[in-house]
């Protein structure tokens, strides 16, 4: 394994993130790039909160009843957007 791959792997383990540029600019094989991207996305997925259908439905009720721009509305909107992204 290359030194660049080991360095990026260590940075990913330490910080939990890597940029596309860091991966693309490193002297890596396609397999190494795929592995780093898969690990990066797995870490992002693990750290993001999963929204349940019940939370989504409740948030939609809030969107229907709360005034637009209110804190309740904004919080509900984030829940709805997060649910729709994971679907």
N, C-alpha and C positions, 0 to 999 in steps of 0.2 A: 504494500500500500504506500501511496505517496505521502510525502510530508504535508503537502497542501491538504490532502484528504483528512489526515489525522488532525491537523490544526483546525479545520472547519468542524470536524466531528467533536472536538473538545470544546470549541466555542458554542456549538449548538447545545451540548450537554450543560454547559455553564450558564448560558444566557437564555436558552430556549428559543432563540431566533437566529435566522440567517436571512440576508437579502438575496434576491435573485441575482444581483450583480456580483455578490461575493461568490456564489456558486458558479456563475457563468464565466467569470474572469479567472478562476483557478484552473490550473492544469490538471484536469480530472478526466477519467474515463466516463463514458456514458452511464455505466453501471453505478459508479460512485455518485454522479450527479443525481441519478434516479433515487439512490438510497438516501442521500441527504434531503432531497425534496420530500420523499415519503416520511422521513422522520420529522421534518419540520412541520408538515401538515398534521401529522399525528399529535405532535405536541400542542399545536394550535387547537385542534379538535378537543384534546383532553382538558385544556384550560378554559374552553368556552362552556358556558352553562347551557344545558339542554332545556328547551321550553316544551312543556307538555301540552297536549291538546286542551286540557282543562284551563291551563294558564292562558293559552291563546284565546279561547272562547270568552273567558272573563275579561281579558284585555280588550276584546272587541266590544263588549258591553260598555266598558268605560269610555271607549272612543265615541260610542253613540250618545252617551249621556254627559260627559264632561265637556266644559268649554274648551275650544281649541286654544292651545298655547298654555293651558294650565299645567302645573306640575304633574297632576294625575294623568292628564292627556298625554304628555310627553313620555312618561314612564310606560304607559300602556302601548304607545306607538313603538317604543323600543322593543317591547316584548313581541308584538305582532311582527315587526320586521325581522327579528331574530328567528322566530318560528318559521317564517316564510323562506328565510335563507337556508335553514337546515332541511327543509322539505324537498 
